[in-house]
Amino acid sequence: MNLLLENCGISKKSADEISAIFNGGRVPHALILEGAPQPAALTAKTMAKACVCTSKGAKPCGQCAACKKAVAGSHPDIFILDGDAGTRAFPVDMIRKIRTDAYIRPNEADCKVYLLLGVQNMAEVSQNALLKVLEEPPENVMFIMTASNVSQLLPTIRSRAQVFTINGADGEKLPEKAFAIARAILNPKESELLFLLSDFSNDREGFRQTAGCLQLVFRDALVARSGGKSRLSGQDTAASLLCGSLTRSSLLELLEVTEKVPAALDRNANMPLLLTSFCACLRCAAGR
Protein backbone atom coordinates (compact mmCIF):
# COMPACT_ATOMS: atom_id res chain seq x y z
CA MET A 1 0.00 0.00 0.00
CA ASN A 2 2.92 2.33 0.68
CA LEU A 3 3.90 2.63 -2.97
CA LEU A 4 0.31 3.32 -4.04
CA LEU A 5 0.07 6.08 -1.45
CA GLU A 6 3.37 7.61 -2.52
CA ASN A 7 2.03 7.65 -6.08
CA CYS A 8 -0.73 9.92 -4.75
CA GLY A 9 1.93 12.59 -4.31
CA ILE A 10 2.54 12.31 -0.57
CA SER A 11 5.85 11.73 1.20
CA LYS A 12 7.14 8.30 2.17
CA LYS A 13 6.79 9.24 5.83
CA SER A 14 3.11 10.09 5.40
CA ALA A 15 2.53 6.92 3.36
CA ASP A 16 4.19 4.81 6.08
CA GLU A 17 2.04 6.35 8.82
CA ILE A 18 -1.22 5.71 6.96
CA SER A 19 -0.22 2.21 5.87
CA ALA A 20 0.58 1.35 9.47
CA ILE A 21 -3.01 1.82 10.63
CA PHE A 22 -4.28 -0.47 7.88
CA ASN A 23 -1.61 -3.11 8.34
CA GLY A 24 -2.10 -3.08 12.09
CA GLY A 25 -5.87 -3.36 11.88
CA ARG A 26 -6.27 -0.08 13.74
CA VAL A 27 -8.43 1.78 11.23
CA PRO A 28 -10.51 4.43 13.05
CA HIS A 29 -14.16 5.05 12.23
CA ALA A 30 -13.29 8.64 11.24
CA LEU A 31 -10.09 10.29 10.12
CA ILE A 32 -9.08 13.60 8.59
CA LEU A 33 -6.25 13.98 6.09
CA GLU A 34 -4.88 17.51 6.41
CA GLY A 35 -2.90 18.70 3.41
CA ALA A 36 -3.03 20.02 -0.13
CA PRO A 37 -6.33 19.11 -1.86
CA GLN A 38 -5.08 16.97 -4.73
CA PRO A 39 -2.73 14.58 -2.88
CA ALA A 40 -5.13 14.42 0.07
CA ALA A 41 -8.05 13.48 -2.20
CA LEU A 42 -6.03 10.85 -4.06
CA THR A 43 -4.87 9.41 -0.75
CA ALA A 44 -8.44 9.32 0.58
CA LYS A 45 -9.66 7.49 -2.53
CA THR A 46 -6.85 4.95 -2.27
CA MET A 47 -7.79 4.32 1.35
CA ALA A 48 -11.45 3.91 0.39
CA LYS A 49 -10.46 1.38 -2.25
CA ALA A 50 -8.50 -0.55 0.38
CA CYS A 51 -11.54 -0.59 2.66
CA VAL A 52 -13.77 -2.31 0.07
CA CYS A 53 -11.09 -4.50 -1.56
CA THR A 54 -11.93 -8.22 -1.37
CA SER A 55 -8.35 -9.50 -1.82
CA LYS A 56 -7.00 -11.85 0.85
CA GLY A 57 -3.53 -10.33 0.39
CA ALA A 58 -2.31 -6.76 0.16
CA LYS A 59 -5.01 -4.14 -0.20
CA PRO A 60 -6.01 -2.47 -2.41
CA CYS A 61 -5.14 -5.13 -4.97
CA GLY A 62 -6.46 -3.16 -7.95
CA GLN A 63 -7.64 -6.37 -9.60
CA CYS A 64 -10.78 -7.48 -7.77
CA ALA A 65 -14.24 -6.38 -8.87
CA ALA A 66 -14.55 -4.07 -5.86
CA CYS A 67 -11.31 -2.22 -6.69
CA LYS A 68 -12.37 -1.82 -10.31
CA LYS A 69 -15.74 -0.43 -9.26
CA ALA A 70 -14.01 1.96 -6.87
CA VAL A 71 -11.75 3.26 -9.64
CA ALA A 72 -14.76 3.66 -11.94
CA GLY A 73 -16.66 5.54 -9.24
CA SER A 74 -19.46 3.00 -9.23
CA HIS A 75 -18.95 1.09 -5.99
CA PRO A 76 -22.26 1.20 -4.07
CA ASP A 77 -20.52 1.39 -0.68
CA ILE A 78 -18.31 4.41 -1.45
CA PHE A 79 -20.06 7.78 -1.21
CA ILE A 80 -18.21 10.97 -2.23
CA LEU A 81 -18.92 14.65 -1.63
CA ASP A 82 -16.29 17.05 -2.98
CA GLY A 83 -16.17 20.37 -1.17
CA ASP A 84 -12.95 21.34 -2.97
CA ALA A 85 -14.82 21.21 -6.29
CA GLY A 86 -17.76 23.21 -5.00
CA THR A 87 -18.14 25.07 -1.72
CA ARG A 88 -21.85 24.18 -1.60
CA ALA A 89 -21.21 20.45 -1.61
CA PHE A 90 -22.22 20.00 2.03
CA PRO A 91 -25.81 21.23 2.48
CA VAL A 92 -27.19 20.22 5.85
CA ASP A 93 -29.92 18.10 4.22
CA MET A 94 -27.26 16.01 2.49
CA ILE A 95 -25.37 15.50 5.75
CA ARG A 96 -28.59 14.39 7.43
CA LYS A 97 -29.16 11.96 4.57
CA ILE A 98 -25.67 10.53 5.11
CA ARG A 99 -26.38 10.24 8.82
CA THR A 100 -29.46 8.13 8.10
CA ASP A 101 -27.80 6.09 5.37
CA ALA A 102 -24.86 5.23 7.64
CA TYR A 103 -27.10 2.95 9.71
CA ILE A 104 -28.11 0.85 6.68
CA ARG A 105 -26.00 -2.24 6.09
CA PRO A 106 -23.39 -2.14 3.29
CA ASN A 107 -24.48 -3.38 -0.14
CA GLU A 108 -21.43 -5.42 -1.13
CA ALA A 109 -18.39 -4.64 0.98
CA ASP A 110 -17.74 -5.26 4.66
CA CYS A 111 -18.07 -1.55 5.33
CA LYS A 112 -19.40 1.69 3.91
CA VAL A 113 -16.97 4.52 3.21
CA TYR A 114 -17.96 8.18 3.15
CA LEU A 115 -15.39 10.39 1.43
CA LEU A 116 -15.93 14.02 2.39
CA LEU A 117 -13.33 16.07 0.54
CA GLY A 118 -12.51 19.66 1.46
CA VAL A 119 -14.47 19.73 4.71
CA GLN A 120 -12.89 23.09 5.57
CA ASN A 121 -15.71 24.40 3.35
CA MET A 122 -18.44 22.75 5.43
CA ALA A 123 -20.75 25.21 7.18
CA GLU A 124 -21.04 25.01 10.97
CA VAL A 125 -24.65 23.80 10.80
CA SER A 126 -23.58 20.90 8.57
CA GLN A 127 -20.63 20.11 10.83
CA ASN A 128 -22.99 19.90 13.79
CA ALA A 129 -25.25 17.55 11.83
CA LEU A 130 -22.25 15.34 10.98
CA LEU A 131 -21.11 15.40 14.60
CA LYS A 132 -24.11 13.34 15.68
CA VAL A 133 -23.05 10.32 13.64
CA LEU A 134 -19.39 10.73 14.59
CA GLU A 135 -20.33 10.69 18.28
CA GLU A 136 -22.22 7.39 17.98
CA PRO A 137 -20.81 5.75 14.84
CA PRO A 138 -22.52 2.61 13.56
CA GLU A 139 -20.51 -0.52 12.90
CA ASN A 140 -18.99 -1.12 9.47
CA VAL A 141 -18.83 2.58 8.56
CA MET A 142 -15.78 4.74 7.92
CA PHE A 143 -15.59 8.48 7.36
CA ILE A 144 -12.51 9.71 5.48
CA MET A 145 -12.32 13.49 5.34
CA THR A 146 -9.78 15.86 3.80
CA ALA A 147 -9.09 19.44 4.83
CA SER A 148 -6.49 22.00 3.82
CA ASN A 149 -6.55 23.25 7.42
CA VAL A 150 -8.20 21.38 10.29
CA SER A 151 -8.28 24.54 12.40
CA GLN A 152 -11.24 25.63 10.26
CA LEU A 153 -13.27 22.72 11.65
CA LEU A 154 -15.18 22.69 14.91
CA PRO A 155 -13.10 21.37 17.83
CA THR A 156 -15.81 18.77 18.43
CA ILE A 157 -15.33 17.38 14.91
CA ARG A 158 -11.55 17.27 15.29
CA SER A 159 -11.79 15.52 18.65
CA ARG A 160 -13.83 12.68 17.19
CA ALA A 161 -11.55 11.91 14.26
CA GLN A 162 -7.93 10.89 13.96
CA VAL A 163 -6.01 13.64 12.16
CA PHE A 164 -3.11 12.89 9.81
CA THR A 165 -1.14 15.83 8.46
CA ILE A 166 0.14 14.60 5.11
CA ASN A 167 3.10 16.18 3.36
CA GLY A 168 3.70 16.22 -0.35
CA ALA A 169 6.49 14.25 -1.99
CA ASP A 170 8.88 17.06 -1.03
CA GLY A 171 6.93 17.77 2.12
CA GLU A 172 9.88 17.50 4.47
CA LYS A 173 11.24 20.75 2.95
CA LEU A 174 7.96 22.65 3.15
CA PRO A 175 8.02 23.56 6.87
CA GLU A 176 11.56 24.92 6.46
CA LYS A 177 10.42 26.99 3.48
CA ALA A 178 7.40 28.25 5.41
CA PHE A 179 9.66 29.24 8.31
CA ALA A 180 11.98 31.16 5.96
CA ILE A 181 9.01 32.99 4.42
CA ALA A 182 7.53 33.80 7.85
CA ARG A 183 10.88 35.25 8.94
CA ALA A 184 11.24 37.24 5.70
CA ILE A 185 7.84 38.86 6.28
CA LEU A 186 9.40 40.73 9.20
CA ASN A 187 12.30 42.02 7.10
CA PRO A 188 11.96 45.76 6.36
CA LYS A 189 13.04 45.10 2.77
CA GLU A 190 10.90 42.95 0.47
CA SER A 191 13.77 41.49 -1.61
CA GLU A 192 14.25 38.40 0.60
CA LEU A 193 10.55 37.55 0.52
CA LEU A 194 10.32 38.01 -3.24
CA PHE A 195 13.38 35.81 -3.71
CA LEU A 196 11.90 33.00 -1.61
CA LEU A 197 8.54 33.15 -3.40
CA SER A 198 10.17 33.16 -6.84
CA ASP A 199 10.98 29.46 -6.33
CA PHE A 200 7.29 28.74 -6.91
CA SER A 201 7.03 30.42 -10.32
CA ASN A 202 6.70 26.99 -11.95
CA ASP A 203 5.47 25.02 -8.95
CA ARG A 204 1.79 25.66 -8.32
CA GLU A 205 1.29 22.65 -6.05
CA GLY A 206 4.40 23.46 -4.05
CA PHE A 207 3.08 26.98 -3.49
CA ARG A 208 -0.32 25.61 -2.47
CA GLN A 209 1.26 23.32 0.12
CA THR A 210 3.67 25.95 1.43
CA ALA A 211 0.79 28.42 1.81
CA GLY A 212 -0.97 25.72 3.81
CA CYS A 213 2.08 25.38 6.07
CA LEU A 214 2.20 29.16 6.48
CA GLN A 215 -1.46 29.17 7.39
CA LEU A 216 -0.75 26.80 10.26
CA VAL A 217 2.22 28.92 11.39
CA PHE A 218 0.06 32.07 11.42
CA ARG A 219 -2.67 30.16 13.22
CA ASP A 220 -0.21 29.00 15.91
CA ALA A 221 1.15 32.53 16.30
CA LEU A 222 -2.38 33.86 16.70
CA VAL A 223 -3.20 31.22 19.32
CA ALA A 224 0.00 32.06 21.18
CA ARG A 225 -0.80 35.80 20.98
CA SER A 226 -4.15 35.02 22.60
CA GLY A 227 -2.51 33.02 25.38
CA GLY A 228 -3.30 29.56 24.04
CA LYS A 229 -1.03 26.52 24.02
CA SER A 230 -2.28 24.51 21.03
CA ARG A 231 0.22 24.07 18.17
CA LEU A 232 -0.40 22.45 14.77
CA SER A 233 2.42 23.64 12.51
CA GLY A 234 5.40 22.02 14.24
CA GLN A 235 7.19 25.35 13.70
CA ASP A 236 7.19 26.75 17.23
CA THR A 237 10.18 29.02 16.54
CA ALA A 238 8.48 30.69 13.59
CA ALA A 239 5.18 31.02 15.47
CA SER A 240 6.93 32.53 18.50
CA LEU A 241 8.85 34.98 16.32
CA LEU A 242 5.65 36.23 14.68
CA CYS A 243 3.78 36.26 17.99
CA GLY A 244 6.41 38.49 19.55
CA SER A 245 6.64 40.85 16.57
CA LEU A 246 3.08 41.35 15.31
CA THR A 247 -0.29 42.35 16.71
CA ARG A 248 -3.28 40.04 16.85
CA SER A 249 -4.89 42.09 14.07
CA SER A 250 -1.85 41.65 11.81
CA LEU A 251 -1.79 37.89 12.43
CA LEU A 252 -5.47 37.65 11.53
CA GLU A 253 -4.79 39.50 8.27
CA LEU A 254 -1.88 37.18 7.46
CA LEU A 255 -4.12 34.19 8.05
CA GLU A 256 -6.73 35.64 5.69
CA VAL A 257 -4.09 36.21 2.98
CA THR A 258 -3.05 32.54 3.00
CA GLU A 259 -6.67 31.34 3.06
CA LYS A 260 -7.21 32.97 -0.35
CA VAL A 261 -4.38 31.07 -2.07
CA PRO A 262 -6.24 27.80 -2.91
CA ALA A 263 -9.09 29.67 -4.60
CA ALA A 264 -6.65 31.77 -6.65
CA LEU A 265 -4.79 28.66 -7.77
CA ASP A 266 -8.03 26.90 -8.63
CA ARG A 267 -8.88 29.84 -10.89
CA ASN A 268 -5.58 29.17 -12.67
CA ALA A 269 -4.19 32.56 -11.69
CA ASN A 270 -1.00 33.73 -13.40
CA MET A 271 1.78 32.57 -11.06
CA PRO A 272 4.19 35.56 -11.29
CA LEU A 273 1.31 37.96 -10.68
CA LEU A 274 -0.11 35.80 -7.88
CA LEU A 275 3.27 35.57 -6.13
CA THR A 276 3.87 39.30 -6.44
CA SER A 277 0.41 40.03 -5.04
CA PHE A 278 0.91 37.47 -2.26
CA CYS A 279 4.18 39.16 -1.28
CA ALA A 280 2.57 42.61 -1.22
CA CYS A 281 -0.41 41.38 0.82
CA LEU A 282 1.81 39.66 3.40
CA ARG A 283 3.93 42.76 3.85
CA CYS A 284 0.87 44.99 4.10
CA ALA A 285 -0.70 42.73 6.72
CA ALA A 286 2.54 42.78 8.70
CA GLY A 287 2.74 46.57 8.48
CA ARG A 288 5.84 46.56 6.32
VEXDREN-2710 file (C-alpha; in Angstrom, 1 decimal):
% VEXDREN-2710
k/r/px/py/pz
1/MET/0.0/0.0/0.0
2/ASN/2.9/2.3/0.7
3/LEU/3.9/2.6/-3.0
4/LEU/0.3/3.3/-4.0
5/LEU/0.1/6.1/-1.4
6/GLU/3.4/7.6/-2.5
7/ASN/2.0/7.6/-6.1
8/CYS/-0.7/9.9/-4.8
9/GLY/1.9/12.6/-4.3
10/ILE/2.5/12.3/-0.6
11/SER/5.9/11.7/1.2
12/LYS/7.1/8.3/2.2
13/LYS/6.8/9.2/5.8
14/SER/3.1/10.1/5.4
15/ALA/2.5/6.9/3.4
16/ASP/4.2/4.8/6.1
17/GLU/2.0/6.3/8.8
18/ILE/-1.2/5.7/7.0
19/SER/-0.2/2.2/5.9
20/ALA/0.6/1.3/9.5
21/ILE/-3.0/1.8/10.6
22/PHE/-4.3/-0.5/7.9
23/ASN/-1.6/-3.1/8.3
24/GLY/-2.1/-3.1/12.1
25/GLY/-5.9/-3.4/11.9
26/ARG/-6.3/-0.1/13.7
27/VAL/-8.4/1.8/11.2
28/PRO/-10.5/4.4/13.1
29/HIS/-14.2/5.1/12.2
30/ALA/-13.3/8.6/11.2
31/LEU/-10.1/10.3/10.1
32/ILE/-9.1/13.6/8.6
33/LEU/-6.2/14.0/6.1
34/GLU/-4.9/17.5/6.4
35/GLY/-2.9/18.7/3.4
36/ALA/-3.0/20.0/-0.1
37/PRO/-6.3/19.1/-1.9
38/GLN/-5.1/17.0/-4.7
39/PRO/-2.7/14.6/-2.9
40/ALA/-5.1/14.4/0.1
41/ALA/-8.0/13.5/-2.2
42/LEU/-6.0/10.9/-4.1
43/THR/-4.9/9.4/-0.8
44/ALA/-8.4/9.3/0.6
45/LYS/-9.7/7.5/-2.5
46/THR/-6.9/4.9/-2.3
47/MET/-7.8/4.3/1.3
48/ALA/-11.4/3.9/0.4
49/LYS/-10.5/1.4/-2.2
50/ALA/-8.5/-0.6/0.4
51/CYS/-11.5/-0.6/2.7
52/VAL/-13.8/-2.3/0.1
53/CYS/-11.1/-4.5/-1.6
54/THR/-11.9/-8.2/-1.4
55/SER/-8.4/-9.5/-1.8
56/LYS/-7.0/-11.9/0.9
57/GLY/-3.5/-10.3/0.4
58/ALA/-2.3/-6.8/0.2
59/LYS/-5.0/-4.1/-0.2
60/PRO/-6.0/-2.5/-2.4
61/CYS/-5.1/-5.1/-5.0
62/GLY/-6.5/-3.2/-8.0
63/GLN/-7.6/-6.4/-9.6
64/CYS/-10.8/-7.5/-7.8
65/ALA/-14.2/-6.4/-8.9
66/ALA/-14.5/-4.1/-5.9
67/CYS/-11.3/-2.2/-6.7
68/LYS/-12.4/-1.8/-10.3
69/LYS/-15.7/-0.4/-9.3
70/ALA/-14.0/2.0/-6.9
71/VAL/-11.8/3.3/-9.6
72/ALA/-14.8/3.7/-11.9
73/GLY/-16.7/5.5/-9.2
74/SER/-19.5/3.0/-9.2
75/HIS/-19.0/1.1/-6.0
76/PRO/-22.3/1.2/-4.1
77/ASP/-20.5/1.4/-0.7
78/ILE/-18.3/4.4/-1.5
79/PHE/-20.1/7.8/-1.2
80/ILE/-18.2/11.0/-2.2
81/LEU/-18.9/14.7/-1.6
82/ASP/-16.3/17.0/-3.0
83/GLY/-16.2/20.4/-1.2
84/ASP/-13.0/21.3/-3.0
85/ALA/-14.8/21.2/-6.3
86/GLY/-17.8/23.2/-5.0
87/THR/-18.1/25.1/-1.7
88/ARG/-21.8/24.2/-1.6
89/ALA/-21.2/20.4/-1.6
90/PHE/-22.2/20.0/2.0
91/PRO/-25.8/21.2/2.5
92/VAL/-27.2/20.2/5.9
93/ASP/-29.9/18.1/4.2
94/MET/-27.3/16.0/2.5
95/ILE/-25.4/15.5/5.8
96/ARG/-28.6/14.4/7.4
97/LYS/-29.2/12.0/4.6
98/ILE/-25.7/10.5/5.1
99/ARG/-26.4/10.2/8.8
100/THR/-29.5/8.1/8.1
101/ASP/-27.8/6.1/5.4
102/ALA/-24.9/5.2/7.6
103/TYR/-27.1/2.9/9.7
104/ILE/-28.1/0.9/6.7
105/ARG/-26.0/-2.2/6.1
106/PRO/-23.4/-2.1/3.3
107/ASN/-24.5/-3.4/-0.1
108/GLU/-21.4/-5.4/-1.1
109/ALA/-18.4/-4.6/1.0
110/ASP/-17.7/-5.3/4.7
111/CYS/-18.1/-1.5/5.3
112/LYS/-19.4/1.7/3.9
113/VAL/-17.0/4.5/3.2
114/TYR/-18.0/8.2/3.1
115/LEU/-15.4/10.4/1.4
116/LEU/-15.9/14.0/2.4
117/LEU/-13.3/16.1/0.5
118/GLY/-12.5/19.7/1.5
119/VAL/-14.5/19.7/4.7
120/GLN/-12.9/23.1/5.6
121/ASN/-15.7/24.4/3.4
122/MET/-18.4/22.7/5.4
123/ALA/-20.7/25.2/7.2
124/GLU/-21.0/25.0/11.0
125/VAL/-24.7/23.8/10.8
126/SER/-23.6/20.9/8.6
127/GLN/-20.6/20.1/10.8
128/ASN/-23.0/19.9/13.8
129/ALA/-25.2/17.6/11.8
130/LEU/-22.2/15.3/11.0
131/LEU/-21.1/15.4/14.6
132/LYS/-24.1/13.3/15.7
133/VAL/-23.1/10.3/13.6
134/LEU/-19.4/10.7/14.6
135/GLU/-20.3/10.7/18.3
136/GLU/-22.2/7.4/18.0
137/PRO/-20.8/5.7/14.8
138/PRO/-22.5/2.6/13.6
139/GLU/-20.5/-0.5/12.9
140/ASN/-19.0/-1.1/9.5
141/VAL/-18.8/2.6/8.6
142/MET/-15.8/4.7/7.9
143/PHE/-15.6/8.5/7.4
144/ILE/-12.5/9.7/5.5
145/MET/-12.3/13.5/5.3
146/THR/-9.8/15.9/3.8
147/ALA/-9.1/19.4/4.8
148/SER/-6.5/22.0/3.8
149/ASN/-6.5/23.3/7.4
150/VAL/-8.2/21.4/10.3
151/SER/-8.3/24.5/12.4
152/GLN/-11.2/25.6/10.3
153/LEU/-13.3/22.7/11.7
154/LEU/-15.2/22.7/14.9
155/PRO/-13.1/21.4/17.8
156/THR/-15.8/18.8/18.4
157/ILE/-15.3/17.4/14.9
158/ARG/-11.5/17.3/15.3
159/SER/-11.8/15.5/18.6
160/ARG/-13.8/12.7/17.2
161/ALA/-11.6/11.9/14.3
162/GLN/-7.9/10.9/14.0
163/VAL/-6.0/13.6/12.2
164/PHE/-3.1/12.9/9.8
165/THR/-1.1/15.8/8.5
166/ILE/0.1/14.6/5.1
167/ASN/3.1/16.2/3.4
168/GLY/3.7/16.2/-0.3
169/ALA/6.5/14.3/-2.0
170/ASP/8.9/17.1/-1.0
171/GLY/6.9/17.8/2.1
172/GLU/9.9/17.5/4.5
173/LYS/11.2/20.7/2.9
174/LEU/8.0/22.7/3.1
175/PRO/8.0/23.6/6.9
176/GLU/11.6/24.9/6.5
177/LYS/10.4/27.0/3.5
178/ALA/7.4/28.2/5.4
179/PHE/9.7/29.2/8.3
180/ALA/12.0/31.2/6.0
181/ILE/9.0/33.0/4.4
182/ALA/7.5/33.8/7.8
183/ARG/10.9/35.3/8.9
184/ALA/11.2/37.2/5.7
185/ILE/7.8/38.9/6.3
186/LEU/9.4/40.7/9.2
187/ASN/12.3/42.0/7.1
188/PRO/12.0/45.8/6.4
189/LYS/13.0/45.1/2.8
190/GLU/10.9/42.9/0.5
191/SER/13.8/41.5/-1.6
192/GLU/14.2/38.4/0.6
193/LEU/10.5/37.5/0.5
194/LEU/10.3/38.0/-3.2
195/PHE/13.4/35.8/-3.7
196/LEU/11.9/33.0/-1.6
197/LEU/8.5/33.1/-3.4
198/SER/10.2/33.2/-6.8
199/ASP/11.0/29.5/-6.3
200/PHE/7.3/28.7/-6.9
201/SER/7.0/30.4/-10.3
202/ASN/6.7/27.0/-11.9
203/ASP/5.5/25.0/-8.9
204/ARG/1.8/25.7/-8.3
205/GLU/1.3/22.7/-6.0
206/GLY/4.4/23.5/-4.0
207/PHE/3.1/27.0/-3.5
208/ARG/-0.3/25.6/-2.5
209/GLN/1.3/23.3/0.1
210/THR/3.7/26.0/1.4
211/ALA/0.8/28.4/1.8
212/GLY/-1.0/25.7/3.8
213/CYS/2.1/25.4/6.1
214/LEU/2.2/29.2/6.5
215/GLN/-1.5/29.2/7.4
216/LEU/-0.8/26.8/10.3
217/VAL/2.2/28.9/11.4
218/PHE/0.1/32.1/11.4
219/ARG/-2.7/30.2/13.2
220/ASP/-0.2/29.0/15.9
221/ALA/1.2/32.5/16.3
222/LEU/-2.4/33.9/16.7
223/VAL/-3.2/31.2/19.3
224/ALA/0.0/32.1/21.2
225/ARG/-0.8/35.8/21.0
226/SER/-4.2/35.0/22.6
227/GLY/-2.5/33.0/25.4
228/GLY/-3.3/29.6/24.0
229/LYS/-1.0/26.5/24.0
230/SER/-2.3/24.5/21.0
231/ARG/0.2/24.1/18.2
232/LEU/-0.4/22.4/14.8
233/SER/2.4/23.6/12.5
234/GLY/5.4/22.0/14.2
235/GLN/7.2/25.4/13.7
236/ASP/7.2/26.8/17.2
237/THR/10.2/29.0/16.5
238/ALA/8.5/30.7/13.6
239/ALA/5.2/31.0/15.5
240/SER/6.9/32.5/18.5
241/LEU/8.9/35.0/16.3
242/LEU/5.6/36.2/14.7
243/CYS/3.8/36.3/18.0
244/GLY/6.4/38.5/19.5
245/SER/6.6/40.8/16.6
246/LEU/3.1/41.3/15.3
247/THR/-0.3/42.4/16.7
248/ARG/-3.3/40.0/16.8
249/SER/-4.9/42.1/14.1
250/SER/-1.9/41.6/11.8
251/LEU/-1.8/37.9/12.4
252/LEU/-5.5/37.6/11.5
253/GLU/-4.8/39.5/8.3
254/LEU/-1.9/37.2/7.5
255/LEU/-4.1/34.2/8.0
256/GLU/-6.7/35.6/5.7
257/VAL/-4.1/36.2/3.0
258/THR/-3.1/32.5/3.0
259/GLU/-6.7/31.3/3.1
260/LYS/-7.2/33.0/-0.3
261/VAL/-4.4/31.1/-2.1
262/PRO/-6.2/27.8/-2.9
263/ALA/-9.1/29.7/-4.6
264/ALA/-6.7/31.8/-6.6
265/LEU/-4.8/28.7/-7.8
266/ASP/-8.0/26.9/-8.6
267/ARG/-8.9/29.8/-10.9
268/ASN/-5.6/29.2/-12.7
269/ALA/-4.2/32.6/-11.7
270/ASN/-1.0/33.7/-13.4
271/MET/1.8/32.6/-11.1
272/PRO/4.2/35.6/-11.3
273/LEU/1.3/38.0/-10.7
274/LEU/-0.1/35.8/-7.9
275/LEU/3.3/35.6/-6.1
276/THR/3.9/39.3/-6.4
277/SER/0.4/40.0/-5.0
278/PHE/0.9/37.5/-2.3
279/CYS/4.2/39.2/-1.3
280/ALA/2.6/42.6/-1.2
281/CYS/-0.4/41.4/0.8
282/LEU/1.8/39.7/3.4
283/ARG/3.9/42.8/3.9
284/CYS/0.9/45.0/4.1
285/ALA/-0.7/42.7/6.7
286/ALA/2.5/42.8/8.7
287/GLY/2.7/46.6/8.5
288/ARG/5.8/46.6/6.3
END
